[in-house]
Amino acid sequence: MTTTTTFIRERTTITLGENMQKAGRWYEVSDTDPHGGLSMLVAVKALQEAGEEVVGYYSHFEPVPRGQAPQRPVTNPAFLAQSLPQIVSPGVVDLMVLDIPVNIQRPLEFIKTVTEYTFGGRDVWFIDHHGHNEYTVELLRNGVTVILQPTSYDMTMYVPRVLGLKNDEYDKWALFGATADYDESVAHRVTLDLEELITEYADTFWKDEMKKMPEIQAYATKHGNIGAFTAYAIERNLDPDDFLRLARERGRPVPLPERYETRGNIVYSLTPPPLGYAWKSASKLCRITGAHIAILVGQSPRGYGVVIAGYWRNKDSVTPIVEEVARRIARGQRPYGHEGARAINCTSLQEAQELVKEAVNIASELMSTMTTRPSATHLIADWKVARYLDNQNQMILTTLAQILQKMNDMYERYLELKERQVKLLEEATERDRRRYD
């Protein structure tokens, strides 16, 4: 599978892995879901194993009502721009941003804040598996090292791979994080029992129970309530199997909406599941009903919305439908989420319920068309071609960035040589003047 990697700056001569250059003093921030948090754990452990200096890491989540500010710095796309300067000052560390896509609601503020951390010649590594090409280009133009990986699993494994580290523990952590993120590239490695354990018990442990455990939250002041798990895991030498045991003991099944119905291969609900569980409820509804797509009302601290999610094991066949349904009901908004799992914000519960009904009708029509005509192969091919072209575009951007950097380095070298030439000419002129005098 194609991986897209961009390296902007090389400042020292100590090589880390095949392509990675030592940047100095690393500080890491990550998204707050299990994939983001476990990616940070893997990156911190890998850097430490390679002898790198990790001066800090932080990840924190709290529900923030619409129009209000978080009480503590929050490391998700919506709040990273305002939170990052409270976590660590620009220009004093080399920053690694893990699994936090650009905030498409306020992209310029996000880009401005992140690029400020390149001041003083510091490196900023933006490691993700989301596209948003137009924003990625802006990060590149502002000197940020952008590293986009094709899957959630590859994103988590990026740091140990580039360091040349091979460790079954990193692979397991990455597998668990990718499963929590519904990465279809690992579906063949995940049994239904493991899927249930990770996407339900581990998820509820992560969102709720972990924050109630004093032995973990003792690290929260310094690392945030999610980053505390990384500190706890490193301090206690916790391995992935220990994590599953904790999840089994302390987690619980993902809650579902009070009522749901099915129509063909679609499961839907007009009553939202408990706060914060829309995505996981959608996946569980697909798994227990055999549906391929779930459409339901979701709720967050900022209000209601519509979630349209294809079951991750059927992603190839349902992604084109999910994307088309989201496009039709968006009404001028830009749907957010991942490929094959989209959400649209609504102004009220009633609006969300009406959009769910509309989305179910559109999805039913599209799925009927696919089953009555041999068009499914065409739709799948279109989606895969689009992803391939997206990767190729990123590779072109990578190459251009590398060429520009080399040109810049050559120009700086040219200026240095010219400065030395002028100095030598001045010295020669002075010697000639003294000889003739």
Secondary structure by P-SEA (a helix, b strand, c coil): cbbbbbbcccccccccccccccccbbbbbbcccaaaaaaaaaaaaaaaaacccccccbbbbbbbcccccccccccccccccccccccccccccbbbbcccccccccaaaaaaaaacccccbbbbbbcccccaaaaaaaaaaaccbbbbbccaaaaaaaaaaaaccccaaaaaaaaaaaaaaccccccccccaaaaaaaccaaaaaaacccccccccccccccccccaaaaaaaaaacccaaaaaaaaaacccccccccbbbbcccbbbbccccccccaaaaaaaaaaaacccbbbbbbbcccbbbbbbbcccccccccaaaaaaaaaaacccccccccccbbbbbbccaaaaaaaaaaaaaaaaaaaaaaaaccaaaaaaaaaaaaaaaaaaaaaaaaaaaaaaaaaaaaaaaaaaaaaaaaaaaaaaaaaaaaaac
